[in-house]
């Protein structure tokens, strides 16, 4: 539990800038101050990884990275394809052994979870949609423990998820959904009855801790550990722009995704930056330097690299989906 106070200072200049400092008070009485810029001139930024000469990534590592094991979650971001050929690569990946990945394969957004029961098993919700060249596209992957046919706010599965012996699949709890521009495109199971070690639908596990005692998130790149996924690995360069990356430990409904995907998170529900379920929020609006700030209040800021291990500030562009 934490409370927040907001201090806003308005500077009247040729270009107006509203800067709000948010003070998060945690139970141990520590206070984290963050500055959240909101530019009235709409000059917001994003990261264009196609500008990198090598594979580019935003890398987050922490011994205290939030847990997703046994939880519903939503991972979402805006992307823009900048190659006339096929776009391949990770949008948001967190796996070493088990975990999750939101990615693009041959222009098709996909959402996968990896389980480590009896080896590594990967389950994927493939959107069936091709992202257009030079066009902003919002992608959300949701792991949900609800029956779509029985719960308001979660639409029926349009395709995929047809387990043997069932007529639907929306009743599997949990299962995966993938949304494109706020519209559900496909669902997928998180188990296979042929694998006798899996006794039913599964949640995604946390990634393994590395040799330095850290858990890791890669934005724009696949992890070094965990092998390949769908034939792609850490050499796959994401030739596109990424913006407004968010991770929630709750299954966002279609209405919530649609309400907030074209808004900067603020202080009113359902687009609430102070939500206890918002574990990471990277607006990618810095426009300079090599830090990608997490403004969720959870201290999960990262560094921009290209190639990995070399800090890189050449990807900032004044382009944004809203």
TIKETOR-440715 format. One record per residue: x, y, z of N, C-alpha, C in turn. Coordinates in steps of 0.001 Angstrom, whole numbers, padded with zeros to 6 digits, always signed. Example, Ala and Ser with C-alpha at 12.3 -4.5 7.8 and 13.67 -1.06 7.14 Angstrom:
# residues 2
+013190-005690+007800+012300-004500+007800+013200-003300+007800+012850-002250+007080+013670-001060+007140+012900+000030+007870
END
This chain:
# residues 322
+000859-001192+000000+000000+000000+000000+000891+001235+000000+000594+002230-000895+001313+003489-000845+000354+004599-001191+000643+005783-000704-000171+006941-001027+000659+007866-001884+000002+008795-002557+000712+009701-003450+000256+011127-003241+001177+012037-003372+000829+013443-003434+001364+013992-004731+000704+014968-005311+001105+015498-006606+001387+016983-006485+002564+017417-006934+002938+018824-006924+003144+019229-008366+002336+020139-008881+002433+020549-010279+002911+021985-010371+003909+022234-011217+004446+023571-011416+004287+023915-012879+003631+025018-013167+003386+025407-014558+004321+026561-014919+005141+026364-015937+006034+027386-016432+005424+027969-017702+005223+029284-017761+004655+029917-018951+005820+030429-019787+006123+029655-020844+007212+029972-021743+006663+029971-023155+007555+030151-024137+007112+030053-025519+006477+028702-025776+007107+027651-025235+006520+026322-025275+006181+025939-023863+004892+025763-023589+004479+025484-022221+004846+024069-021834+005271+023910-020571+005619+022593-020051+005011+022437-018680+004256+021380-018527+003684+021065-017219+004494+019934-016626+005107+020171-015456+005925+019154-014829+005338+018790-013490+005000+017518-013317+004384+017061-012082+005318+016142-011346+005588+016457-010093+006393+015574-009280+005478+014739-008413+005686+013428-008473+004850+012508-007727+005659+011927-006581+005151+012079-005394+005837+011534-004228+005116+010281-003791+005791+009135-003893+005218+007872-003469+005733+007535-002078+004841+007391-001132+005218+007053+000228+004945+005574+000449+005977+004813+000714+005819+003392+000922+005723+003094+002407+005446+001827+002723+005242+001454+004113+006474+001696+004980+007672+001638+004356+008877+001839+005149+009254+003315+005261+008315+004204+004860+008467+005654+004949+009496+006214+003979+010032+005373+003081+010887+005917+002042+010014+006619+001018+010594+007566+000303+009820+008345-000667+010591+008412-001972+009912+008066-003049+010516+008126-004371+009899+009296-005120+010719+010242-005557+010222+011399-006300+010485+011167-007780+009451+011305-008586+009584+011151-010018+009007+012378-010713+009650+012815-011768+009120+013910-012565+008499+013347-013827+007230+013615-014038+006494+013096-015184+006167+014253-016115+006923+014437-017205+006663+015573-018081+005449+015346-018971+004621+016379-019080+003484+016342-019998+003568+017603-020848+003938+017453-022099+004207+018612-022944+002948+019056-023669+002591+020322-023488+001403+020841-024159+001603+020975-025658+002896+021048-026094+003145+021175-027532+003146+019808-028221+002851+018738-027468+002721+017382-027990+004029+016813-028522+005182+017400-028176+006461+016878-028641+006913+015754-027718+006323+014613-027891+006706+013455-027117+007631+012578-027968+008289+011631-027316+009317+010852-027984+008986+009364-027969+009785+008610-028688+009748+007153-028689+011139+006688-029089+011357+005364-029087+012673+004822-029420+012592+004050-030735+013383+004480-031702+013429+003837-033012+014642+002914-033053+014403+001623-032847+015500+000656-032815+016017+000323-034205+015297+000730-035242+015796+000498-036603+017003+001379-036907+017201+002422-036115+018344+003315-036307+019652+002717-035806+019556+001691-034998+020756+001060-034449+021481+000270-035531+022804+000301-035506+023583-000475-036466+023627-001941-036076+023363-002234-034801+023305-003596-034280+021943-003775-033627+021742-004900-032937+020497-005113-032203+020428-004118-031043+019328-003403-030952+019133-002445-029868+018143-002978-028849+018293-002534-027610+017377-002983-026569+017311-001980-025431+016215-002019-024715+016088-001344-023423+016131-002460-022388+017130-002426-021523+017418-003539-020627+017152-003138-019181+016326-003943-018512+015985-003710-017106+016439-004936-016317+017183-004742-015252+017646-005854-014425+017567-005450-012964+017042-006348-012141+016892-006033-010723+016742-007321-009918+017296-007353-008706+017038-008513-007838+015621-008495-007272+014963-007344-007364+013629-007173-006783+012556-006979-007843+012802-007463-009051+011827-007311-010124+010517-007987-009725+009410-007342-010045+008090-007823-009646+007859-009264-010080+007102-009987-009268+006775-011375-009592+005511-011433-010452+005504-012354-011391+004307-012595-012206+003815-014029-012046+004541-014827-011264+004181-016237-011082+002822-016366-010410+001962-017189-010996+000644-017434-010420-000321-016283-010559+000007-015311-011425-000821-014109-011550-001367-013942-012968-002513-013284-013042-002950-012716-014316-002002-011553-014637-001890-011221-015916-001124-010021-016261-001518-009513-017640-001132-008270-017890-001300-007626-019198-000002-006936-019553+000507-007188-020742+001678-006486-021251+001262-005817-022553+001593-004531-022694+001118-003787-023868+002137-002752-024306+002080-002413-025585+002979-001403-026147+002461-000975-027508+002932+000182-027939+002719+000645-029307+003990+000370-030107+003830-000059-031362+004982-000256-032238+004689+000355-033605+005748+000677-034316+005627+001120-035710+006690+000398-036531+006247-000344-037510+007156-001072-038394+007875-000085-039314+009235-000152-039334+010025+000781-040144+010793+000085-041267+010513-001166-041502+011148-001882-042598+010104-002260-043632+010479-002171-044919+009560-002586-045975+009504-004102-046093+010473-004774-045468+010459-006229-045429+009720-006718-044194+009985-007931-043788+009318-008502-042628+009920-007978-041330+009031-007604-040431+009457-007197-039099+009507-008432-038208+010665-008630-037571+010851-009736-036638+011537-009213-035381+011104-009682-034240+011812-009311-033025+010906-009179-031823+011544-009028-030687+010843-008932-029406+010356-007510-029157+009160-007408-028631+008666-006133-028112+008980-006071-026621+008540-007094-025886+008779-007180-024439+008987-008643-024105+010161-008982-023594+010455-010371-023251+011060-010465-021863+010571-011449-021138+011123-011757-019824+011072-013269-019657+012132-013923-020077+012181-015365-019886+013629-015834-019787+013844-016745-018862+015080-017495-018709+014623-018809-018103+014475-019811-018938+013754-021013-018545+012289-020776-018840+011538-020255-017879+010141-019902-018089+009965-018401-018188+008753-017977-018585+008481-016551-018668+007499-016222-019771+007694-015051-020398+006750-014584-021413+007462-013793-022486+006795-013638-023606+007309-012784-024672+006152-012249-025504+006168-010949-025749+005298-010285-026719+006212-009897-027871+005933-010394-029074+006899-010230-030157+006203-010203-031514+006999-010005-032560+006498-009995-033936+007297-010986-034757+006609-011828-035498+007255-012786-036411+006674-012589-037809+007525-012189-038746+007088-011952-040133+005871-011023-040161+005958-009935-039437+004946-008867-039349+003719-009229-038518+003648-010446-037969+002482-010882-037194+002778-010801-035690+002061-009975-034940+002236-009935-033487+001798-011250-032839+002589-011699-031854+002293-012929-031134+002582-012726-029646+001979-013595-028848+002123-013534-027392+002334-014954-026888+003442-015189-026181+003773-016534-025726+004111-016561-024245+003851-017705-023627+004407-017983-022311+005197-019280-022393+006243-019362-021569+007105-020531-021540+007017-021173-020163+006798-022497-020147+006713-023263-018914+007925-024181-018809+008324-024486-017584+009507-025322-017387+009152-026662-016750+007955-027134-017010+007546-028458-016549+007936-029470-017619+008783-030441-017232+009232-031465-018181+009873-030803-019408+010951-030040-019162+011577-029269-020222+010861-027945-020372+011110-027247-021470+010453-025965-021710+009361-026140-022758+008145-025790-022394+007015-025839-023322+006551-024418-023595+006346-024088-024861+005927-022750-025253+004511-022799-025806+003670-021877-025347+002289-021766-025815+002092-020356-026359+001474-020255-027526+001453-018984-028256+000062-018628-028750-000300-017373-028560-001491-016791-029176-001018-015963-030371-001313-016405-031572-000908-015720-032799-002071-014866-033300-001816-013588-033534-002902-012644-033826-003558-012864-035177-002791-013393-036146-003344-013516-037494-003431-012194-038223-002813-011157-037667-002844-009806-038239-001440-009422-038679-001329-008719-039799-000048-008211-040275+000029-006714-040009+001082-006282-039295+001212-004852-039002+001662-004121-040266+001063-002985-040509+001358-002216-041713+002646-001425-041573+003279-001159-042699+004505-000365-042726+004226+001077-042307+005101+001614-041453+005078+003018-041044+003732+003435-040441+003095+002524-039738+001805+002790-039101+001857+002334-037651+001403+003180-036741+001385+002806-035334+000346+001707-035078+000747+000690-034307-000127-000423-033952+000007-000706-032461-001137-000833-031787-001106-001168-030361-001291-002675-030201-000448-003276-029368-000482-004726-029157-000549-004994-027662-001450-005869-027249-001588-006243-025839-001718-007749-025717-000935-008328-024818-001049-009735-024481-001609-009855-023073-002622-010697-022898-003301-010813-021605-003356-012285-021195-002906-012564-019985-003101-013875-019374-004238-013722-018373-005360-014381-018643-006591-014107-017899-007151-015383-017281-007570-015271-016045-008183-016410-015341-009683-016153-015221-010325-016052-016361-011765-015819-016392-012371-016502-017594-013607-016892-017446-014377-017501-018524-015020-016375-019335-014581-016203-020573-015110-015116-021398-016623-015176-021539-017149-016368-021564-018585-016499-021787-019400-016137-020550-018724-015992-019391-019456-015760-018141-019151-014427-017476-018114-013722-017945-017679-012489-017279-017814-011307-018227-018499-010281-017786-018649-009072-018594-017293-008399-018778-017082-007864-019956-015839-007140-020218-014814-007949-020983-014942-009275-020971-014032-010113-021742-014814-010747-022892-014580-010300-024127-015360-010792-025259-015027-012239-025588-015926-012871-026322-015689-014253-026736-014447-014321-027627-013772-015449-027523-012556-015644-028302-012894-015733-029791-012300-014877-030638-012647-014893-032062-012024-016040-032837-010840-016506-032407-010174-017590-033127-009150-018224-032199-008682-019399-032584-007738-020125-031750-008438-020758-030569-007668-021372-029691-008153-021951-028436-009371-022846-028637-009169-023954-029290-010230-024942-029443-009698-026297-028975-009572-026484-027664-009025-027744-027156-009890-028935-027552-009273-030091-027590-010006-031305-027941-011162-031528-026974-012303-031900-027518-013441-032239-026683-014230-031047-026179-013896-029834-026634-014653-028655-026218-015165-027935-027449-016181-027114-027255-016750-026367-028371-016296-024914-028370-015668-024481-027274-015248-023085-027205-013824-022954-026758-013612-022821-025478-012264-022648-024979-012151-021445-024081-013091-020503-024193-013042-019313-023366-013126-019636-021873-013601-020848-021553-013765-021224-020146-012465-021695-019516-011408-021896-020305-010123-022298-019719-009589-021191-018815-009175-021546-017642-008649-020554-016702-007367-021076-016064-006219-020427-016373-006104-019253-017240-005940-019643-018710-006027-018636-019581-005674-018778-020984-005118-017440-021465-004626-017402-022704-004016-016195-023251-004904-015546-024298-004909-014201-024297-005581-013413-025329-004565-012454-025943-004732-012146-027223-003937-011095-027844-004873-010108-028528-004635-008812-028278-005438-007712-028816-004577-006883-029762-005159-006460-030872-004515-005532-031794-005400-004295-031899-004837-003145-031545-005584-001881-031528-006879-001989-030724-006795-002724-029604-007924-002835-028696-008964-003859-029082-008733-004583-030170-009687-005586-030650-009108-006978-030422-009835-007881-029752-009318-009238-029537-009186-009988-030856-008030-010642-031027-007763-011332-032289-007661-012844-032141-007173-013312-031005-006995-014756-030838-006785-015084-029372-007008-016359-029050-006754-016891-027720-005866-018126-027860-005312-018573-026755-004508-019793-026788-004503-020460-025427-004370-021773-025445-004259-022549-024223-002886-022358-023584-002812-022673-022302-001535-022636-021594-001162-024036-021097-001680-025046-021808-001315-026415-021472-001639-027315-022639-001178-028531-022559-001423-029533-023590-001692-030845-022862-002858-031405-023080-003233-032626-022372-002307-033787-022713-001577-033683-023837-000643-034738-024206+000580-034756-023290+000850-033613-022645+001955-033535-021688+001414-033931-020320+001743-035115-019893+001167-035644-018652+001650-034910-017413+002730-034106-017553+003219-033332-016404+002372-032080-016166+001590-031696-017163+000718-030533-017028-000687-031017-016682-001166-030633-015532-002451-031133-015040-003612-030185-015321-003384-029218-016172-004417-028259-016502-003793-026953-016928-004585-025916-017223-004072-024619-017634-003074-024054-016622-002051-023365-017143-000934-022915-016312-000756-021399-016365-000254-020832-015273+000224-019459-015264+001683-019444-015714+002158-018280-016136+003575-018145-016494+004411-018089-015222+005555-018763-015188+006441-018668-014035+007334-017437-014134+007971-017075-013035+009012-016053-013090+010219-016601-013837+010972-015713-014465+012215-016107-015103+013241-016496-014037+014206-017311-014440+015255-017718-013519+016139-016530-013149+016663-016549-011939+017639-015542-011509+018981-015856-012156+019657-014839-012687+020929-015092-013360+022075-015202-012350+023283-015361-012859+024448-015586-011997+024762-014387-011105+024215-013220-011450+024436-012021-010644+023279-011755-009692+022338-012700-009603+021202-012551-008694+020121-011633-009214+020039-011477-010534+019101-010527-011133+018058-011236-011989+016866-010649-012059+015873-010999-013066+015894-009892-014118+015487-010218-015350+015743-009293-016452+014547-009141-017381+014374-007906-017891+013404-007599-018936+014171-007025-020122+013815-007483-021313+014388-006944-022545+013251-006350-023373+013335-005079-023684+012399-004416-024583+013106-004223-025921+012590-004844-026987+013197-004719-028302+014210-005793-028636+014385-006776-027736+015380-007829-027955+014972-009067-027166+015320-010252-027690+015091-011479-026943+016240-011696-025958+015974-012318-024812+017032-012565-023829+018132-013482-024380+019301-013399-023724+020414-014267-024114+020185-015704-023650+019498-015848-022525+019209-017182-022002+017798-017578-022394+017550-018862-022427+016209-019330-022758+016078-019807-024190+017159-019661-024991+017120-020167-026352+016255-019329-027273+015771-019927-028349+014978-019206-029342+013500-019416-029094+012707-018551-029683+011260-018679-029632+010730-018414-031041+009977-019369-031564+009410-019241-032915+010512-019025-033956+011680-019621-033703+012793-019491-034631+013578-018195-034499+013235-017357-033526+013914-016080-033322+014719-016124-032029+015871-015427-032021+016689-015369-030811+017233-013961-030634+018254-013803-029785+018739-012464-029443+019468-011764-030587+019633-012428-031734+020232-011762-032898+019183-011086-033771+017885-011283-033450+016805-010689-034247+016693-009198-033937+016981-008371-034923+016905-006923-034736+015480-006439-034977+014947-005684-034022+013601-005124-034162+013699-003835-034971+013350-003912-036254+013439-002749-037138+012148-001937-037075+011950-001320-035935+010752-000529-035725+010883+000377-034528+009808+001111-034244+009755+002038-033117+008896+001413-032022+009280+001641-030776+008518+001159-029633+008200+002338-028728+006982+002342-028171+006558+003438-027305+005531+002935-026288+005409+003658-025178+004350+003438-024176+004233+001968-023754+005303+001451-023168+005337+000061-022717+004801-000023-021284+003871-000957-021046+003228-001074-019732+003093-002543-019345+003261-002816-018046+003051-004169-017528+002188-004091-016279+001087-004838-016285+000140-004869-015175+000019-006299-014669-000084-006489-013363-000374-007821-012825-001871-007949-012591-002607-007737-013657-004053-007923-013691-004428-008118-015159-005494-008852-015388-005982-009013-016759-006854-007808-017094-006337-006892-017894-007114-005725-018295-008245-006178-019224-009419-005606-019035-010533-005926-019911-010376-005185-021241-011156-005590-022221-011114-004887-023503-011443-003415-023318-012430-003101-022501-012816-001706-022266-011666-000926-021645-010968-001526-020685-009845-000838-020038-008694-000633-021002-008408-001631-021824-007351-001478-022828-007691-000344-023782-008921-000321-024272-009325+000706-025229-009337+002102-024606-009775+002202-023357-009853+003507-022694-008486+004135-022492-007461+003315-022269-006160+003848-021848-005072+003772-022902-005286+003037-023983-004192+002825-024922-003796+004098-025670-004689+005076-025761-004356+006342-026433-004217+007490-025443-003905+007136-024192-003734+008156-023161-002462+007899-022374-001796+008973-021979-000730+008854-020996-001369+008535-019656-000822+007590-018936-001405+007227-017648-001326+008401-016684-002413+008607-015932-002485+009742-015004-002979+009310-013645-003917+010072-013089-004353+009816-011724-005862+009640-011615-006448+009045-012644-007869+008713-012579-008081+007348-013205-008928+006544-012590-009216+005204-013089-009960+005290-014422-009785+004342-015332-008945+003154-015182-007511+003354-015647-007153+004579-016015-005802+004854-016539-004928+005422-015423-004831+004664-014350-004258+005168-013100-002809+004750-012946-001900+005706-012953-000482+005422-012808-000143+004938-011402-001012+005222-010445-000750+004832-009064-001457+003524-008709-001885+002783-009715-002536+001498-009478-001549+000507-008877-001990-000264-007901-001130-001269-007275-000764-002378-008256-001526-002530-009337-001247-003591-010303-000352-003136-011449-000043-001840-011538+000865-001345-012573+002297-001527-012066+003005-002487-012607+004330-002831-012103+005460-002214-012912+005162-001783-014116+006172-001134-014938+005517-000263-015981+006001+000983-016122+005461+001903-017127+006613+002715-017691+006934+002444-018953+008028+003104-019645+007442+003913-020808+007121+005215-020600+006558+006038-021684+007558+006296-022809+008866+006190-022488+009942+006414-023457+009866+007817-024052+009689+008786-023158+009590+010186-023563+010833+010998-023201+011936+010336-022837+013122+011081-022411+013691+011954-023528+013839+011395-024724+014320+012162-025864+015806+012400-025884+016515+011968-024844+017959+012180-024758+018532+011206-023749+019862+011080-023762+020575+010234-022809+020272+008750-023071+020606+007889-022119+020505+006445-022341+019667+005747-021272+018845+006499-020558+018001+005924-019509+016554+005898-019974+015892+004765-019753+014453+004636-019991+013791+004516-018626+013089+005559-018215+012580+005655-016850+011260+004933-016677+011195+004126-015621+009938+003515-015200+009257+004495-014252+008088+005019-014643+007414+006002-013788+006217+005398-013058+006224+004044-012925+005154+003383-012177+005331+003498-010670+006521+003931-010235+006821+003988-008810+007511+002742-008295+007864+001827-009209+008458+000551-008800+009956+000438-009076+010556+001556-009528+012018+001591-009679+012566+000572-010672+011867+000365-011777+012337-000589-012778+012820+000123-014034+013613+001169-013841+014169+001895-014978+015242+001052-015662+015461+001326-016946+016436+000550-017707+017385+001423-018486+018322+000759-019174+019300+001434-020013+019094+001044-021465+019371+002002-022359+019253+001757-023795+020625+001349-024317+020692+000180-024958+021955-000361-025457+021873-000665-026947+023000-000517-027645+023205-001064-028978+024685-000930-029334+025383-002075-029540+024942-003431-029209+024814-003590-027693+024404-004771-027264+024175-004986-025841+025454-004707-025054+025299-003933-023977+026442-003572-023139+027045-002230-023477+026700-001679-024630+027189-000352-025043+026005+000608-025025+026070+001601-024142+024950+002540-024036+024828+003354-025320+023557+003609-025715+023269+004200-027024+022142+005219-026879+022351+006414-027429+021328+007464-027329+020850+007921-028699+021070+007123-029722+020748+007549-031085+019383+007131-031586+018543+006562-030696+017260+006062-031159+016073+006939-030869+016266+008034-030147+015120+008882-029786+014580+009618-031000+013271+009546-031187+012616+010259-032293+011365+010961-031774+011027+012082-032406+009804+012812-032033+008649+012248-032840+008257+011063-032441+007165+010359-033089+006413+009632-031989+005106+009643-032047+004311+009024-030986+002934+008680-031522+002306+007633-030992+000981+007241-031473-000124+008176-031053+000131+009029-030043-000892+009978-029593-000251+011165-028891
END
